[in-house]
Amino acid sequence: MMSDESETTRKNGRNLALELPTPVDRIDSLSTEKTTLFVKRDDLTHKTYGGNKARKLAEILKGVPREKTIVTVGAAGSNHVLATVIFGKHFGHVVEGVLFPQVKTDHVVSNIRAGLSQGLVIRKTSSLLTAGFRLLWALLSGKFVITVGGSNVVGASAYADAVHELAKQVEEGVLPRPDAIVVTLGSGGTMAGIAVGIEELGWETDLVGVVVTDPPWAAGPFMRRLASSVARFRKVRFTGKRVRVERGYRGAGYGIATEAGDAVMKKAHAAGLHLDATYTAKTFAATLDLVASGQYENVLYWHTLSSASKAPFLEHAPELSAEWKGLLK
Ligand SMILES: *Cc1c(COP(=O)(O)O)cnc(C)c1O
């Protein structure tokens, strides 16, 4: 009976119009004689706001009762919080963001402003720990809580599905089966889902997650636990034997650019791929090093940053008032 109820709430008829399958590009200019580089273009998952959060939220939002207030959490300029506001608003939800301070960059400021333009209700907090209390309170108040990065079992499971989408593209000859996949490891949902998807297919593909968050030792174990939960949810086995966590590209911390990241950003741009300093430049630096190592014949970089323009959101967005400046370090 419990399952009946969750079935009906999961089928609330809400479908985010994802643009699937996302394309796969071969990047000849950054390939070598030994290794061919491919890119899974998840920047294009949704016309309004792409990136990896759209796939996760498409599934998560199916389970949110109508008109319920959504509460989620992240750093001040979180792409996940912005995505939740944009898609939540689309389905008529008020979205509250429990935000903790982040190093100030143009990206962070424009994300906060874009969120405010879409009705984001900001709940300022000092750290991830105090954010936890806020979320607990929200849960007790009957609001719908979405965890950091949308990395719950349902959100992460969307990335296991995404690997099946990739497998279909392999079958169709769009790309060969990749020998290695490289993805950013933040809150871990994306990597956990991909890890489970790879095992479901029985692929002998190594999965490299590039840590970008603080503290650097936490991301790997969290992701592995989440992957086990996703596997249980999907009723499959998970060993994690092909999963590798790479901590060497994070630099001084979350949101702080690295030289290696800046250097590859220019190369990627020349190849038509736009990266950001917080997540994707660090991951792409690791990807190009893996390509240069010549260990694999085919490497797939799974791109996670939205390439949709934020201009429509910023056009009527308020300037940041003194009240929100405390969110910037
Ligand atoms: C959130 C995010 C990630 C990290 O994904 P997780 O599932 O949280 O690990 C990577 N890249 C971009 C651009 C993101 O916004």
The ligand as an ORCA input file, in Angstrom:
! r2SCAN-3c Opt
* xyz 0 1
  C      26.803     20.062     -9.643
  C      27.813     20.030    -10.721
  C      28.753     18.989    -10.829
  C      28.865     17.901     -9.807
  O      27.923     16.899     -9.936
  P      27.577     16.000     -8.661
  O      26.524     15.096     -9.109
  O      27.160     16.952     -7.589
  O      28.827     15.298     -8.255
  C      29.617     18.986    -11.904
  N      29.599     19.984    -12.806
  C      28.747     21.009    -12.730
  C      28.830     22.091    -13.732
  C      27.823     21.074    -11.673
  O      26.979     22.121    -11.583
*
